[in-house]
Amino acid sequence: MIQEPVSTETAHGSEAEPEATRRAAGVAESSRANRGWWDRNADEYQIEHGTFLGDDRFVWGPEGLDEVEAELLGPPEELKGKAVLEIGAGAAQCARWLAAQGAHPVALDLSHRQLQHALRIGSSFPLICADAGALPFADASFDLACSAYGALPFVADPVLVLREVRRVLRPGGRFVFSVTHPIRWAFPDEPGPEGLSVSASYFDRTPYVEQDEEGRAVYVEHHRTIGDRVRDIVAADLRLVDLVEPEWPSWNSSEWGGWSPLRGSLVPGTAIFVCVRD
Ligand SMILES: C[S@@+](CC[C@H](N)C(=O)[O-])C[C@H]1O[C@@H](n2cnc3c(N)ncnc32)[C@H](O)[C@@H]1O
C-alpha cells in the first residue's frame, strides 16, 4: 500500500519531508528502508488501522475480506493442530485468529516495533523479528503459510521470498498472500475521483521510493505486473491454484489510504494468490 510520505528526523534534529520518486532499489536497500519506516510508523499504523483489522480477525486487505468467509487456507475446522507461518505479520492479528482456531502460528515481521504491538495485544505464540528473504526455520517446518500485505509488496526480489516459503513448507502445504492489485500502480493513490484516471504506465516496474535529503531510501514499494507475479510463483516452484480479486462489499464504508468504496466499486484493489507446494 503506497503510503503518504512521513517526515523523518534529520541528523540535526529537524523534521524533513522525504522526497517521493521512482528509482531502482535493491534487496538490502529496500529491506533497510522498510524496517526503519515500519519501526517509525508502527504506532500510527496501529492507531489508524487497528480497529478495522481487529485484534484477532484475519482480514486480507482494505476490502475487508475475512478468512472466515474466504477459507483460502482451507476450512477453519481443518486448521486445528496445523503449524502456520504468518509473514509480515505486523501486530499478528491474523496469527491470533489462527491460534483461536487451534492452529500453531508463528508470526514473523521485519519490524521490531510492529511485533511490540503484537506483544501489547497479547500473543500465545512465537514472534520472530526477521526478513522474509531469509526465514530462520528448518526445511519443511510448516503446514501452511500466509501473508496479508506483508513483505511481498516491499521486497526487491519476490522470488527469493517465495523460494524461502517453499523451503519451509511441507509437501502439500499452501501459501496464500495478498498484495496491492498490480493495476493500481497505473492510477494515482487517491481515494477520490482523482484516483480514477490512469497517470502512469502499468508496465513501469520502477520502484516507488521515498528518500531523505542524502538520497537514502526511507520507504520502498515494488511493482510487479500480474504476469510477473505468476512467473515469480512458477520460478519458485510453487503451483498457483487461485487468484482472488475481492470486490468491495456494500457494508464497507471505510477508506484506507487510496482504497475507498468509490474506487473499489470500479477497480480491484487487492490481489490474493493461492499457491501450493507440491
Ligand atoms: C501493510 S503491513 C501488513 C501487516 C498486517 N498483515 C496488517 O494487515 O496490518 C506490512 C508488514 O510487512 C512487514 N514487512 C515489510 N517488509 C518485510 C520483509 N522484508 N520481511 C518481513 N516483513 C516485512 C512490515 O514490517 C509490516 O509490518
The ligand as an SDF file (V2000), in Angstrom:
LIG
                    3D

 27 29  0  0  0  0  0  0  0  0999 V2000
    0.8940   -3.4300    5.4850 C   0  0  0  0  0  0  0  0  0  0  0  0
    1.6850   -4.2310    6.8500 S   0  0  0  0  0  0  0  0  0  0  0  0
    0.7390   -5.7150    6.9460 C   0  0  0  0  0  0  0  0  0  0  0  0
    0.7430   -6.2700    8.3440 C   0  0  0  0  0  0  0  0  0  0  0  0
   -0.5400   -6.9820    8.7260 C   0  0  0  0  0  0  0  0  0  0  0  0
   -0.7880   -8.1280    7.9010 N   0  0  0  0  0  0  0  0  0  0  0  0
   -1.6690   -5.9720    8.6200 C   0  0  0  0  0  0  0  0  0  0  0  0
   -2.5610   -6.1570    7.7840 O   0  0  0  0  0  0  0  0  0  0  0  0
   -1.6000   -4.9920    9.3680 O   0  0  0  0  0  0  0  0  0  0  0  0
    3.1970   -4.7930    6.1350 C   0  0  0  0  0  0  0  0  0  0  0  0
    4.1130   -5.5100    7.1230 C   0  0  0  0  0  0  0  0  0  0  0  0
    5.1420   -6.1710    6.3690 O   0  0  0  0  0  0  0  0  0  0  0  0
    6.3400   -6.0320    7.1080 C   0  0  0  0  0  0  0  0  0  0  0  0
    7.4640   -6.2200    6.1790 N   0  0  0  0  0  0  0  0  0  0  0  0
    7.8830   -5.3790    5.1990 C   0  0  0  0  0  0  0  0  0  0  0  0
    8.9350   -5.8920    4.5640 N   0  0  0  0  0  0  0  0  0  0  0  0
    9.1930   -7.0930    5.1540 C   0  0  0  0  0  0  0  0  0  0  0  0
   10.1920   -8.1010    4.9520 C   0  0  0  0  0  0  0  0  0  0  0  0
   11.1280   -7.9730    4.0110 N   0  0  0  0  0  0  0  0  0  0  0  0
   10.1650   -9.1940    5.7460 N   0  0  0  0  0  0  0  0  0  0  0  0
    9.2310   -9.3350    6.7150 C   0  0  0  0  0  0  0  0  0  0  0  0
    8.2730   -8.3980    6.9590 N   0  0  0  0  0  0  0  0  0  0  0  0
    8.2620   -7.3000    6.1850 C   0  0  0  0  0  0  0  0  0  0  0  0
    6.2640   -4.6520    7.7210 C   0  0  0  0  0  0  0  0  0  0  0  0
    7.1360   -4.5010    8.8040 O   0  0  0  0  0  0  0  0  0  0  0  0
    4.7970   -4.5710    8.0940 C   0  0  0  0  0  0  0  0  0  0  0  0
    4.5620   -4.9900    9.4090 O   0  0  0  0  0  0  0  0  0  0  0  0
  1  2  1  0
  2  3  1  0
  2 10  1  0
  3  4  1  0
  4  5  1  0
  5  6  1  0
  5  7  1  0
  7  8  2  0
  7  9  1  0
 10 11  1  0
 11 12  1  0
 11 26  1  0
 12 13  1  0
 13 14  1  0
 13 24  1  0
 14 15  1  0
 14 23  1  0
 15 16  2  0
 16 17  1  0
 17 18  1  0
 17 23  2  0
 18 19  1  0
 18 20  2  0
 20 21  1  0
 21 22  2  0
 22 23  1  0
 24 25  1  0
 24 26  1  0
 26 27  1  0
M  CHG  2   2   1   9  -1
M  END
$$$$
